[in-house]
């Protein structure tokens, strides 16, 4: 199942030498410069994506966080950001592996070629795969008993031309807007590309995803207070890779999933392909308080 595969691949960000074109890899440290008693801005540099080496961001209260390297909150960190979190082009902010508590006062932005991963949580039931289990710091392996993240963004999340975005069980008071993607244009890039997932989140405003060619996309089990608009998205799963994907692992029916969401206002889907489904099992539906438009009208499950 592509959903479960996407979780496993995403976990490799923190545990293996996955290479993703465009992401930075230079050894360095995180640093803050306090002054006048006011929380200082924090800049995280360094790390090495190819070796899975992440610069840890420790617990603390910061006026803002800027990520220019390959960074992750320390396991079980408690981080308060009064202003914004900015993930620079090509940088990595991986808060979807170990559990952490993060509160962002304003917005999170992610630039071209960056990786943004937020949140981990257990599967809701033994037979469900809609969770994203956290990694146990003692074993280095994902575990259903490793707890969960508690991540709240009081403003918006905005990413443009990102390499990958994974949002798992977080709360966003404003809007989530994801425009464009990088990292799947060539067979070599597709061999290490990460699937995108937006699942089990509470979004107070609108969710807009558009104009991208990610490896895969799932919009699953979210509660959205505004509208959900998805348009001009063509996933590249199943296309040739270099090195070649073993034939038994090639997805012969690559599908975008929009399933089991509760949407207070409207749901619109246009230009999604090559396939679109409303669920993994019969009976899954999206609950829409307003109107449904485009391809999502009477969207069938598998």
Helices and strands as residue ranges (DSSP letters): H 2-15, E 30-32, E 41-44, G 49-51, E 55-57, E 60-62, E 64-67, E 70-73, E 78-81, E 85-87, E 92-95, E 101-104, E 108-110, E 115-118, E 135-136, E 141-142, E 150-153, E 157-162, E 164-168, E 171-172, E 176-181, H 187-192, E 196-199, E 202-203, E 207-212, E 217-220, E 223-224, E 228-234, G 247-249, E 255-259, E 262-263, E 267-273, E 275-277, E 287-288, E 292-294
